[in-house]
Each structure stands twice: as structure tokens, then as C-alpha cells.
Amino acid sequence: MPVASKLQVERRGKPLHLLLLHGYLRLLQERPLLTKALTSAILPALGNLLAQSLDKRRKSEKSPKNVDFAGPFRFAVYGFLVTGPLSHYLYLFMDQVIPSSAPLAGLRRLLLDRFIIAPTFLLLFFCVMNILEGKDLAFLNQKLKKGYWLALKMNWKVWTPFQFINMTYIPVQFRVLFANMVAFFWYAYLASARK
């Protein structure tokens, strides 16, 4: 049987979710940085679309016409260029600095993440989005004064339990994916908070 036909037979019997999972795992093994960058682009962009949809529903707008595709694009660019690559290296770095065998490793990683990495990432988010929106420093300063502290407190409330799970129980190669699944909803919140 030709190779292509054999692959089609193997794929025909498998459910779509298993095919996607196997494809993701293969890409994760072959090209981990690119795979994490892509998932960090796609899920936040979808989170931004969710935020727009919820915002329309809150305002009782029924028309899907006014979808701002620039918003999801900016979130995708941020995820692909910033979140994916930085998260990939930060999780590897934390595992080297605080190995799983270290006493209270999960808690120590969590404290590092919550008090150093999270505030820095959030500031970076505000700065990069400001650049992608073509705004000036005065606008950034205003957004930071108005929304940074509120967003950071919400980050600590929402992300702390998930990051504890992520850094304690999730294998390092899946931490970016796990965080991206939570980020789907988080970026929906951030998109609303920045308005």
C-alpha cells in the first residue's frame, strides 16, 4: 500500500481531537519555540474576539459587522513575538534555577512568577500594545495610571492558582500551552480592561 494511502487509512479512523493532539505533540517536539509562539498568538487573538463579542452583548448590539480585526491581530503579534518565546525560556529558566527536587520548588517558582515575572509581563503588555496601536508615551502613561495596578491585582487573583498548578504539576514542555488556555480568558479580560 502506498505511504499516502496508509496515512489516510490511519487518519480516517481517528477522531479529530486525537489528530490535532498528535500533530501538536509532534510539532512541540520538532519545533518547540515556534509551536509555543503560534499557540501564544492564536489563543490570545481568539480571547480578544471573545472580549469584543461579550462587549457587544453587554451593549445589546446584535450586529456582527463592527468586529475590530486590528485587536486580535495586535494580540496575535504580541503573543507570537513576546509571550510565546519569553514564556518558553522563562519556564526553562525557572526549572534550572529552582529544580523540582528543591524544597518547596512549586511555591518558590510561584513567588518568582507572581512578584517579578507577572508585573514585568504586564508592563511589557501595556508598552507593546501601546506601540502596536500607534499611541504616544502620554497615552501609555495615562493607561498605566488608570489600568496597570487594577490589572495586576486581577492578575494575582486569577493567575495565582493556575500558575501554582502549572509550575507544580504540569511538565515544562506543556506549561506554555496550559498558560495559553487560561490566557484565552485572561486576554479577553485585558482587552476589556484597557478600554
C-alpha positions, 0 to 999 in steps of 0.5 A, a space after each residue: 500500500 502506498 505511504 499516502 494511502 496508509 496515512 489516510 487509512 490511519 487518519 480516517 479512523 481517528 477522531 479529530 481531537 486525537 489528530 490535532 493532539 498528535 500533530 501538536 505533540 509532534 510539532 512541540 517536539 520538532 519545533 518547540 519555540 515556534 509551536 509555543 509562539 503560534 499557540 501564544 498568538 492564536 489563543 490570545 487573538 481568539 480571547 480578544 474576539 471573545 472580549 469584543 463579542 461579550 462587549 457587544 452583548 453587554 451593549 445589546 448590539 446584535 450586529 456582527 459587522 463592527 468586529 475590530 480585526 486590528 485587536 486580535 491581530 495586535 494580540 496575535 503579534 504580541 503573543 507570537 513575538 513576546 509571550 510565546 518565546 519569553 514564556 518558553 525560556 522563562 519556564 526553562 529558566 525557572 526549572 534550572 534555577 529552582 529544580 523540582 527536587 528543591 524544597 518547596 520548588 512549586 511555591 518558590 517558582 510561584 513567588 518568582 512568577 507572581 512578584 517579578 515575572 507577572 508585573 514585568 509581563 504586564 508592563 511589557 503588555 501595556 508598552 507593546 500594545 501601546 506601540 502596536 496601536 500607534 499611541 504616544 508615551 502620554 497615552 501609555 502613561 495615562 493607561 498605566 495610571 488608570 489600568 496597570 495596578 487594577 490589572 495586576 491585582 486581577 492578575 494575582 487573583 486569577 493567575 495565582 492558582 493556575 500558575 501554582 498548578 502549572 509550575 507544580 504539576 504540569 511538565 515544562 514542555 506543556 506549561 506554555 500551552 496550559 498558560 495559553 488556555 487560561 490566557 484565552 480568558 485572561 486576554 479577553 479580560 485585558 482587552 476589556 480592561 484597557 478600554 
